[in-house]
Amino acid sequence: MNGLIRVLLLLLAGLLFAAPAWALRCNGRLVHAGDHQIEVLAKCGEPLWRERWEDDVYERRFFDTLERRTQVMEEWIYDFGPNRLLHLLRFRNGRLIEITTGDRASSMAVDSCRDGHGLRVGDTKVEVIRKCGAPTHSDSRLDEQLLVVDARRAVRSTIRVDEWTYNFGPRRFLLHLTFEDGRVKRIETGAYGF
């Protein structure tokens, strides 16, 4: 009975001193929502992947007046090594707003990625980075689409398009991925790498 009480006390102490779900432990230091990017860099170092874009947010002011504000968004992905979870950090205007985890990192997955095997349309960027690592080159743009609502109306929508290229060397084909709103839309191979 004494041993059971000791185990329960140890579990309780572990829960009390564990990092909360909204925090990330880097090198023994906690990163929380609300931290500035420079603080996160000082605690965790450079991320495996960084991505930056701008979002326009419309807020209603006085009756029918809308005010547009531009927000600078960034996503950082950290890979702390094999068999550890990937971490996605999202920033708005330089401050950390969200920490989420992805699948476990695995160095073995990159080999299956080299020919596009193991990738699927619909994969998220975190899933692709887990499978293939960081891309050799990336580019981003905003495309506008008209979505037909009915015979008389259409709504203009903006989607974010990202294009990533992987170069696995001169004996492998280049791998081109096109993302729409953060998910793989097309997987193509190109000429031999370099």
TORKOL-4160 file (C-alpha; in steps of 0.2 Angstrom, whole numbers, padded with zeros to 4 digits, m for minus):
194
<pt num="1" X="0000" Y="0000" Z="0000"/>
<pt num="2" X="0014" Y="0012" Z="0004"/>
<pt num="3" X="0022" Y="0009" Z="m0013"/>
<pt num="4" X="0005" Y="0013" Z="m0021"/>
<pt num="5" X="0004" Y="0030" Z="m0012"/>
<pt num="6" X="0022" Y="0034" Z="m0017"/>
<pt num="7" X="0018" Y="0030" Z="m0036"/>
<pt num="8" X="0002" Y="0041" Z="m0035"/>
<pt num="9" X="0012" Y="0056" Z="m0027"/>
<pt num="10" X="0025" Y="0054" Z="m0040"/>
<pt num="11" X="0012" Y="0055" Z="m0054"/>
<pt num="12" X="0004" Y="0070" Z="m0046"/>
<pt num="13" X="0020" Y="0079" Z="m0044"/>
<pt num="14" X="0024" Y="0075" Z="m0063"/>
<pt num="15" X="0007" Y="0082" Z="m0068"/>
<pt num="16" X="0010" Y="0098" Z="m0058"/>
<pt num="17" X="0027" Y="0101" Z="m0065"/>
<pt num="18" X="0024" Y="0096" Z="m0083"/>
<pt num="19" X="0023" Y="0109" Z="m0097"/>
<pt num="20" X="0005" Y="0115" Z="m0100"/>
<pt num="21" X="m0003" Y="0110" Z="m0117"/>
<pt num="22" X="m0002" Y="0128" Z="m0123"/>
<pt num="23" X="0017" Y="0128" Z="m0120"/>
<pt num="24" X="0033" Y="0121" Z="m0128"/>
<pt num="25" X="0048" Y="0116" Z="m0119"/>
<pt num="26" X="0064" Y="0121" Z="m0128"/>
<pt num="27" X="0081" Y="0117" Z="m0120"/>
<pt num="28" X="0073" Y="0117" Z="m0103"/>
<pt num="29" X="0064" Y="0134" Z="m0105"/>
<pt num="30" X="0046" Y="0136" Z="m0109"/>
<pt num="31" X="0038" Y="0145" Z="m0124"/>
<pt num="32" X="0021" Y="0151" Z="m0121"/>
<pt num="33" X="0007" Y="0159" Z="m0132"/>
<pt num="34" X="0010" Y="0178" Z="m0132"/>
<pt num="35" X="0029" Y="0177" Z="m0133"/>
<pt num="36" X="0038" Y="0187" Z="m0146"/>
<pt num="37" X="0047" Y="0179" Z="m0160"/>
<pt num="38" X="0064" Y="0184" Z="m0154"/>
<pt num="39" X="0060" Y="0176" Z="m0137"/>
<pt num="40" X="0056" Y="0160" Z="m0146"/>
<pt num="41" X="0072" Y="0160" Z="m0157"/>
<pt num="42" X="0082" Y="0163" Z="m0141"/>
<pt num="43" X="0074" Y="0148" Z="m0132"/>
<pt num="44" X="0072" Y="0136" Z="m0147"/>
<pt num="45" X="0084" Y="0141" Z="m0160"/>
<pt num="46" X="0081" Y="0142" Z="m0179"/>
<pt num="47" X="0066" Y="0132" Z="m0185"/>
<pt num="48" X="0067" Y="0119" Z="m0198"/>
<pt num="49" X="0054" Y="0129" Z="m0209"/>
<pt num="50" X="0048" Y="0146" Z="m0209"/>
<pt num="51" X="0034" Y="0153" Z="m0219"/>
<pt num="52" X="0027" Y="0171" Z="m0219"/>
<pt num="53" X="0011" Y="0179" Z="m0227"/>
<pt num="54" X="m0001" Y="0193" Z="m0225"/>
<pt num="55" X="m0020" Y="0191" Z="m0221"/>
<pt num="56" X="m0033" Y="0205" Z="m0223"/>
<pt num="57" X="m0045" Y="0205" Z="m0209"/>
<pt num="58" X="m0061" Y="0215" Z="m0211"/>
<pt num="59" X="m0070" Y="0222" Z="m0195"/>
<pt num="60" X="m0087" Y="0230" Z="m0194"/>
<pt num="61" X="m0087" Y="0248" Z="m0188"/>
<pt num="62" X="m0102" Y="0260" Z="m0187"/>
<pt num="63" X="m0117" Y="0252" Z="m0196"/>
<pt num="64" X="m0111" Y="0246" Z="m0213"/>
<pt num="65" X="m0093" Y="0252" Z="m0213"/>
<pt num="66" X="m0079" Y="0239" Z="m0214"/>
<pt num="67" X="m0062" Y="0243" Z="m0209"/>
<pt num="68" X="m0048" Y="0232" Z="m0217"/>
<pt num="69" X="m0032" Y="0228" Z="m0207"/>
<pt num="70" X="m0017" Y="0218" Z="m0213"/>
<pt num="71" X="m0010" Y="0205" Z="m0201"/>
<pt num="72" X="0007" Y="0197" Z="m0204"/>
<pt num="73" X="0006" Y="0179" Z="m0201"/>
<pt num="74" X="0021" Y="0166" Z="m0199"/>
<pt num="75" X="0022" Y="0148" Z="m0196"/>
<pt num="76" X="0037" Y="0139" Z="m0190"/>
<pt num="77" X="0040" Y="0121" Z="m0189"/>
<pt num="78" X="0052" Y="0113" Z="m0176"/>
<pt num="79" X="0059" Y="0095" Z="m0178"/>
<pt num="80" X="0068" Y="0091" Z="m0162"/>
<pt num="81" X="0074" Y="0074" Z="m0168"/>
<pt num="82" X="0069" Y="0056" Z="m0172"/>
<pt num="83" X="0054" Y="0049" Z="m0163"/>
<pt num="84" X="0049" Y="0066" Z="m0156"/>
<pt num="85" X="0034" Y="0076" Z="m0161"/>
<pt num="86" X="0035" Y="0090" Z="m0174"/>
<pt num="87" X="0029" Y="0107" Z="m0167"/>
<pt num="88" X="0020" Y="0120" Z="m0178"/>
<pt num="89" X="0021" Y="0137" Z="m0170"/>
<pt num="90" X="0009" Y="0151" Z="m0178"/>
<pt num="91" X="0013" Y="0169" Z="m0175"/>
<pt num="92" X="0002" Y="0185" Z="m0178"/>
<pt num="93" X="0011" Y="0201" Z="m0180"/>
<pt num="94" X="0026" Y="0194" Z="m0172"/>
<pt num="95" X="0018" Y="0186" Z="m0157"/>
<pt num="96" X="0015" Y="0168" Z="m0154"/>
<pt num="97" X="m0003" Y="0163" Z="m0155"/>
<pt num="98" X="m0004" Y="0144" Z="m0156"/>
<pt num="99" X="0007" Y="0129" Z="m0153"/>
<pt num="100" X="0001" Y="0112" Z="m0161"/>
<pt num="101" X="0010" Y="0096" Z="m0163"/>
<pt num="102" X="0011" Y="0085" Z="m0179"/>
<pt num="103" X="0016" Y="0067" Z="m0181"/>
<pt num="104" X="0033" Y="0060" Z="m0175"/>
<pt num="105" X="0048" Y="0065" Z="m0185"/>
<pt num="106" X="0057" Y="0051" Z="m0194"/>
<pt num="107" X="0073" Y="0051" Z="m0204"/>
<pt num="108" X="0068" Y="0035" Z="m0213"/>
<pt num="109" X="0053" Y="0043" Z="m0222"/>
<pt num="110" X="0064" Y="0055" Z="m0233"/>
<pt num="111" X="0069" Y="0040" Z="m0244"/>
<pt num="112" X="0051" Y="0035" Z="m0248"/>
<pt num="113" X="0048" Y="0054" Z="m0253"/>
<pt num="114" X="0061" Y="0055" Z="m0266"/>
<pt num="115" X="0050" Y="0048" Z="m0280"/>
<pt num="116" X="0034" Y="0055" Z="m0273"/>
<pt num="117" X="0029" Y="0039" Z="m0265"/>
<pt num="118" X="0021" Y="0041" Z="m0248"/>
<pt num="119" X="0014" Y="0058" Z="m0252"/>
<pt num="120" X="m0005" Y="0061" Z="m0255"/>
<pt num="121" X="m0016" Y="0075" Z="m0262"/>
<pt num="122" X="m0023" Y="0082" Z="m0246"/>
<pt num="123" X="m0007" Y="0081" Z="m0235"/>
<pt num="124" X="m0004" Y="0096" Z="m0224"/>
<pt num="125" X="0013" Y="0105" Z="m0225"/>
<pt num="126" X="0018" Y="0097" Z="m0208"/>
<pt num="127" X="0015" Y="0080" Z="m0215"/>
<pt num="128" X="0025" Y="0084" Z="m0230"/>
<pt num="129" X="0040" Y="0090" Z="m0220"/>
<pt num="130" X="0039" Y="0075" Z="m0209"/>
<pt num="131" X="0040" Y="0064" Z="m0224"/>
<pt num="132" X="0052" Y="0074" Z="m0235"/>
<pt num="133" X="0061" Y="0087" Z="m0224"/>
<pt num="134" X="0062" Y="0105" Z="m0229"/>
<pt num="135" X="0060" Y="0109" Z="m0248"/>
<pt num="136" X="0075" Y="0116" Z="m0258"/>
<pt num="137" X="0065" Y="0130" Z="m0265"/>
<pt num="138" X="0048" Y="0138" Z="m0261"/>
<pt num="139" X="0037" Y="0151" Z="m0268"/>
<pt num="140" X="0020" Y="0158" Z="m0263"/>
<pt num="141" X="0006" Y="0169" Z="m0271"/>
<pt num="142" X="m0012" Y="0173" Z="m0269"/>
<pt num="143" X="m0025" Y="0168" Z="m0282"/>
<pt num="144" X="m0042" Y="0174" Z="m0284"/>
<pt num="145" X="m0057" Y="0163" Z="m0288"/>
<pt num="146" X="m0075" Y="0167" Z="m0292"/>
<pt num="147" X="m0086" Y="0155" Z="m0283"/>
<pt num="148" X="m0104" Y="0154" Z="m0291"/>
<pt num="149" X="m0117" Y="0155" Z="m0278"/>
<pt num="150" X="m0132" Y="0154" Z="m0289"/>
<pt num="151" X="m0137" Y="0160" Z="m0307"/>
<pt num="152" X="m0136" Y="0179" Z="m0302"/>
<pt num="153" X="m0122" Y="0179" Z="m0289"/>
<pt num="154" X="m0104" Y="0175" Z="m0287"/>
<pt num="155" X="m0092" Y="0177" Z="m0273"/>
<pt num="156" X="m0074" Y="0182" Z="m0275"/>
<pt num="157" X="m0062" Y="0171" Z="m0264"/>
<pt num="158" X="m0043" Y="0172" Z="m0262"/>
<pt num="159" X="m0033" Y="0157" Z="m0259"/>
<pt num="160" X="m0015" Y="0155" Z="m0255"/>
<pt num="161" X="m0005" Y="0144" Z="m0267"/>
<pt num="162" X="0012" Y="0138" Z="m0262"/>
<pt num="163" X="0024" Y="0129" Z="m0273"/>
<pt num="164" X="0038" Y="0118" Z="m0266"/>
<pt num="165" X="0052" Y="0110" Z="m0275"/>
<pt num="166" X="0063" Y="0096" Z="m0269"/>
<pt num="167" X="0080" Y="0092" Z="m0276"/>
<pt num="168" X="0087" Y="0075" Z="m0271"/>
<pt num="169" X="0102" Y="0075" Z="m0282"/>
<pt num="170" X="0107" Y="0072" Z="m0301"/>
<pt num="171" X="0101" Y="0054" Z="m0301"/>
<pt num="172" X="0083" Y="0058" Z="m0295"/>
<pt num="173" X="0069" Y="0068" Z="m0303"/>
<pt num="174" X="0065" Y="0085" Z="m0295"/>
<pt num="175" X="0049" Y="0084" Z="m0285"/>
<pt num="176" X="0036" Y="0099" Z="m0287"/>
<pt num="177" X="0022" Y="0101" Z="m0275"/>
<pt num="178" X="0008" Y="0113" Z="m0276"/>
<pt num="179" X="m0002" Y="0118" Z="m0260"/>
<pt num="180" X="m0019" Y="0127" Z="m0260"/>
<pt num="181" X="m0023" Y="0134" Z="m0243"/>
<pt num="182" X="m0010" Y="0123" Z="m0234"/>
<pt num="183" X="m0014" Y="0106" Z="m0242"/>
<pt num="184" X="m0006" Y="0097" Z="m0257"/>
<pt num="185" X="m0016" Y="0099" Z="m0273"/>
<pt num="186" X="m0004" Y="0093" Z="m0286"/>
<pt num="187" X="0012" Y="0081" Z="m0285"/>
<pt num="188" X="0023" Y="0082" Z="m0301"/>
<pt num="189" X="0040" Y="0076" Z="m0305"/>
<pt num="190" X="0052" Y="0087" Z="m0316"/>
<pt num="191" X="0069" Y="0085" Z="m0324"/>
<pt num="192" X="0083" Y="0077" Z="m0316"/>
<pt num="193" X="0090" Y="0086" Z="m0301"/>
<pt num="194" X="0107" Y="0094" Z="m0299"/>
